């Protein structure tokens, strides 16, 4: 058995998508329900080799929620990482220790009808909703909670109605 600490982190981006009212989009995972006690999360996904993280976050929005009608407001300067628990690593069949993420705050520039969870052939979410930013740490799986606490703290400036 491979020691997890010797495995690499998967390069990843995350999207904190805020609407005009300052609410953040959260989505319920479609897969891995049996191993995830907290199925709500923010959109996130892998960075392709050589891909710029800002390009990757827009691509991930399009793939995961069916739209990239958004503008980047800011990002967390450093990369944040988390380790997969053994049962998640097994369930995913991954050869990664966890994920190393670059998080972006974005403003949604479209209307709710543009959000289409079934837009991509590999649908990842079963439902979505707008939430208060302060809610997200409690909704996160325990192994990602420290990341969501950081997002809630660093992106609080974006969690207000547009123009305020």
HELIX and SHEET records of a PDB file:
HELIX    1   1 UNK A    4  UNK A    6  5                                   3    
HELIX    2   2 UNK A   53  UNK A   65  1                                  13    
HELIX    3   3 UNK A   86  UNK A   92  1                                   7    
HELIX    4   4 UNK A  112  UNK A  114  5                                   3    
HELIX    5   5 UNK A  133  UNK A  135  5                                   3    
HELIX    6   6 UNK A  136  UNK A  139  1                                   4    
HELIX    7   7 UNK A  142  UNK A  144  5                                   3    
HELIX    8   8 UNK A  145  UNK A  154  1                                  10    
HELIX    9   9 UNK A  156  UNK A  158  5                                   3    
SHEET    1   A 4 UNK A  44  UNK A  46  0                                        
SHEET    2   A 4 UNK A   8  UNK A  18 -1                                        
SHEET    3   A 4 UNK A  96  UNK A 108  1                                        
SHEET    4   A 4 UNK A  70  UNK A  75 -1                                        
SHEET    1   B 4 UNK A  44  UNK A  46  0                                        
SHEET    2   B 4 UNK A   8  UNK A  18 -1                                        
SHEET    3   B 4 UNK A  96  UNK A 108  1                                        
SHEET    4   B 4 UNK A  80  UNK A  83 -1                                        
SHEET    1   C 3 UNK A  40  UNK A  41  0                                        
SHEET    2   C 3 UNK A  24  UNK A  29 -1                                        
SHEET    3   C 3 UNK A 125  UNK A 131 -1                                        
END                                                                             
